[in-house]
Amino acid sequence: MPQFTDVSNIRTSLEDREFEMLSDIATKSRNSQGRKIKEEESSMRTCFQRDRDRILHSKAFRRLKHKTQVFLSPFDDHFRTRLTHTLEVSQIARTIARCLCLNEDLTEAIALGHDLGHTPFGHCGEGVLNELVKGGFHHNIQSVRVVEVLENLNLCRETIDGILTHTWGYKPKTPEAQAVQLADKIAYINHDIEDSIRAGIISESDLPKDCREYFSSVQSHRLNKMITEIVSNSLGKDTISMSEEGWHYTTKLREWMFENVYIDSPAKLEERKASRVIRELFFHYCEMLKPVCEESKIERVVTDYISGMTDRYAVEKYKENFIPIGIHCGTKEDYLFKLANVIE
C-alpha cells in the first residue's frame, strides 16, 4: 500500500481509498450530508474520523465510566459499566463493519456516542425521568441533545442519525447505523449474562436449553455465533440483519433475561433507593431554580443536569441535600497537641 507523501492531501487519499475498498452500500465520507455548521475540512482525517475523536474526547464520554449498566455501583471491578458496555458495542459493530466492508470510522463514531445521554442508575434512572418529564425521557434522544446542544460537537448528520436510531423501534438510515443497532443488543445480552453469572443470580445451565444448544454454552462462542449470523446473512445485501433463526434465539435469550434478571431479581434490589434519589433531586432542583430561571426552562435544565450525573455524583448530591451532617467544631487537631503537652 503506498504511503502518504504530503500532509495536505491525506484526507482526500483516505476518501479515495474508501471508494476503492468499501462496499457499494457503505457510507463514504466524501458523500456525507455534512454538519449543521459548515467547517473547514481536516487535512488528515475524514469527517467521520473527526466525529469519533470528538466523541471520545467529550466530557459525557468520560462520565460513562461511573454510570450503571445493570448492576448499581458494583464493588467488583469486573462488572460492566456504561463505558465498558459502549466499548464492547464498538468492538462488535466494527467487526461487523469490517467483515461487510462498511465504513468502520462512522460505525465506531456511532457506537461510542450511542449512550452519551444515559442517566445515572441505568434504565432505572431513565424510567424515573420518563415519568417526571413532560413528553417523557428517552436516552437516545438525550444522547443527540448531548452532542448537538450540551457539548455542541457539530457532528455529521449520519453520526447523529445512528446515535438516535440505535434504540430498537427506530429505522437507521445507513448500514453502519444498522450494524450498531444490532451490536448494542448482542453486547448487552451477552455481557449481562456474564455479569449475572458472576453475581450468582443465574448460572449458564439456567439459560433456555434450545438457546444453549444453538449458540453454545461458552460465552465467547455464543457471541461469535451471533456476529457470524449477522455477517453471513448480510453479505451481498443492502441491509444488515441477523438470520431469521439466529434472531429467534437471540430474542428468546433477551426475553428470558428480562424475566429472570432485568425485572424483580437481586440485581434490582437497590433500584427503589436509586429511584428515590433521582426523584428527590428532580423536585429539589426544580424548586431551587424557580427564583432564578424562567419556569418554561426549569424542567429542561434539571433534566439535562440530572441525566448527565454519574451514579456516585447523584448519591453525593442526595446526601448533600437530604442527609443531615454534624456540626464541624473546627478543633484543628487541638486534642492532638494537648496530648503532646500532657503525656510524658
N, C-alpha and C positions, 0 to 999 in steps of 0.2 A: 504494500500500500504506500503510495507516495506521501512524503512528509510535507508539512506546510513550510513555505519559504518566506511568507510575508504576513505579519500580524494583521494587516488591514483587510485581508480577504479570507481569513479563517472561517468566519461565519458563512460567507457565501459558498465556500468549499464544502462546509458541513451540510448546507442546504442542498447543494448539488448531489452530495453523497446520499441524502435521503431519497431522492428521486431514483438513484441507481440501485439502492439496496432494499428499500422498503416495499411492502405490498401496495398494490394499486388502491386498496381501500384505506391504507394508512393515512393519517393526517400529517400533511407536510408543513413544516414550519413556515416556508415561504408563502403558503396559501392560507395562513392564519387569518381569521377575521379581525385580528388586531386588538388593541386596547381601547378603553373608553377615552383615555387621554393619550394622544399620539406622542411617542417618544422617539428619540434618535436611537437607531439600532446599535447593538453592541458589535464591535469588530471581531470578537472571538466566540460569542455564544449565540445560539439561536434563541428565538423568543421564548420557546418552551423551557430551554435550559435556564434562562433568566427567571422564569416563573418558579421553577423548582428551587433555585437558590434563594429567592426572596422568601418563599415559604419556610425554608429550612432555617433562615436567619431571623424569622419573626419571633416576637415575644410569646405569641399564642402557642407556637410550636414548642417552645421550651417549657411552657406550663403543663403540657401534656404528661410530663414525667410524674406529676403528682396528682393526676386525675384518675379516678376509678375506671377500670374496665368492667369487672363483675364483682370482685371481692373488695370491699371497702377498706382502705388504709391497711393493707396486709403487713404484718411484721416480717413474714417470709419474703426475702428479696427475690424469689423466683416466680412469684405470681405476676401476671401481666398487668401493666398499667395502660392507660390510653396511649402513651407514647410507644411502648413496645408493640401494642396492637397495630398502631399505624405503620411501624417499620415492617411488621410481618405482612401486612396488606401490600405494602410497596414491593416487597420481595416477590410475593406470589404474582402480583399484577405484572411486574417487569418480566418475570419468567414467561408468562403467557404472551406478553407483547413481543418478546424476543423470538419465541418459537413461531409466532404468526407474522413476523416481520412488520409489526406495528411501530409507531413512534414511541420508543421507550422513555424519552425525556418528558413527553406530555403525560404518559402513563404515570411516571414517578411523581410529577408535579401534582396531579390529581390525587394520587394516593396519599402523599404527605400532607395535603391540605384538607382531606375529606372530613376530619373530625375536629378541626380547629375551634368550632363553635360549641363543642360538647360541654355540658355542665359539670360541676363537681358531683361526685357520688353517682356517676354514670347515668343510666336510664331512669334511676330513681329520681335524681335531681331534675332531669328533663321532664318527667311526669308531673312533678310539683309545679314547675314553671308553666307547664302546659295548662294546668288547672287555674293558675292565678292570672295569667296574662290574657288580656282581651285578644281574641283571634288565635289563641294557642301559641305554643312554642315548639319548634322543631329544630334539632341541632344542625341539620343540613342547611336550612335557611340561615341559621345564625352563623354557620361557617362562611357562607357567602358574605354576610354582613361584616364579619371579621376582616376578610381580605379586601372588601370593597370600601368599607367605611372606617372601621375602628383602627385598622393599620394601613389602610389606603395603599395596598400593594400594586394596584393598577395592573392586574393580571390579564392575560389574553382571555378572550371570550370562551375559547374551547376549554381552558382550565377551569374557569368559573362554572361552566355548564357541567363538567364532570364532578366537581365538588357538590353542586346542587343535586345531581341525579344519582349519587352513589347509593342513596336510600332506595329500598325496594318500592315499586309503585311509580317511579319516575322513568322516563324513557330517554336515555343518553343519546346525544347527537353524534358522537364519534365512537368508533370501535374501541379506542383506548379507554373511554369512559365506561363502556360496556365491560371491559376486562376488569376495571377497578370495582365495579358494582358486584361482579361475581367473586372477585378476590376478597372483598370485605366479608362476604358470607362465609366463604371457605375458611378464612383466617379465624373468625370468632368461633365458629362451630368447633374447629379442631383445638384451638388453644384453650377454649373454655372447658372442653372435655378434659384436657390435660390438667388444667388448674383445679378442676373439681375432683379429679382423682387424687391430686396432691393434697387437697383439703380433706380427703376422707369422706366426701359426700357421696360419691359413686365409685364404682370400680369398672374396669374395662368390660368385665363379664356382665355388667348390668345393662349395657347398651343393647339395643334390639339385635337379636341373633342374625336376622337376614342382612342387616347393615354391616355387621362384623364379617359375615361371610362374603359380602360383596366388596367391601373396602379393605378388609384385613383387620386384625386386632392390634396391629402395630401402628402407632401414631404416625410415624413418618410415611409408612406405606399407604395409609388412608389419605393423607394429604397429597401424596404423589399421584394416587389414583384419581382424585378429584381434579387435579390440574390436568392430568393426561386426558381425562374425559372431555375437558373444555377444548384443549388444543386439537385433539383428533377429530372432534365434532365440528370444529370451526375452520379447518383447513380448506381453502378454496371457496369459502362462503363470504357473503357480505356482512354477516352479523356474527357476534361472538356469543356462544351459548354452550351449555353442557348437554351431553346426550340425554335423551328422554329418560332412559333407565337410570343413569347416574344422578340426574336431578331428582328422580323419585326417591332414591335412598338418601340423598343429601337433605331433602326436605323432611323426610321421616326422622332423620337424626336431629334436625333443628327443632321439630315439634316435640320430640322426646326430651330435648334439653329444656324447653320451655316448661314442660310438665314436671320435670324432676329436678331442675337446678334454678332456672330463672324466676320461677314463681314458688313461693312458700317452701323454700329449702333453707338449711342452715346458712347458706351463703347470703340470705336475705334478712337474717335476724336483726341486723343493725339498721335496716333501711327506714324503720319507723322513726328512729332517732335522727337519721340523716334528713328525712323529710321535714322534721320539725325545725332543724337548723335552717334549711332553705326557706321555709315558710315564715319563720320569725324574722329572719334577716330581711326578707322581702318587705314585710309590713313596716319593719323598723326604719328601713332606708326610705320608703315612700313617705313616712311621716317626717323624717329628718329633712327631706328636700322641699316640703311644702312651703316654707317661708322664703326659699331662695330660688325656686325653679318654677317655670310655667307648668301648670297642672297637666297639660296635654303631653308634656315631655317626661314627666316623672317616671311613669311605668317603663318607658323605653330605656331611660338612663339606668334605672335599677336593674332591669333585665340584663342589659349589657354588662353591668358591673358584677352581678352575681354569677352569670353564666361563664364569665371569664375566670372566676376563682378556682384555685386548686382545692382539693379536699381539705388539706390542713389549714389553708388560709381561711376557708369558710368556718372551720371549727374554732380557729383563733378569734375570728371576728364575733362569733357567737359567744365565746367566753368573755370577750372584752365588753360586750353589750348586755349580757344577761346573767353572768355568773359573778356574784359579789367577791371582791378582793379585799383582804385585810389591810388595815392602815399601815403604811410604812412609817416607822418611828424614827428612821434616819439615825441609827446608833453609830454608824460609821465605824463599826467594829470596836466600840468603846470597851466592851467587856473583855475583849482580847488583850487590850493594853492594860486594863485594870488587873487582869490576872498576871501579866508580866511583872507588874509592880508589887504584887502581893506574894506570889509564890517564890519561895527561896530555892 
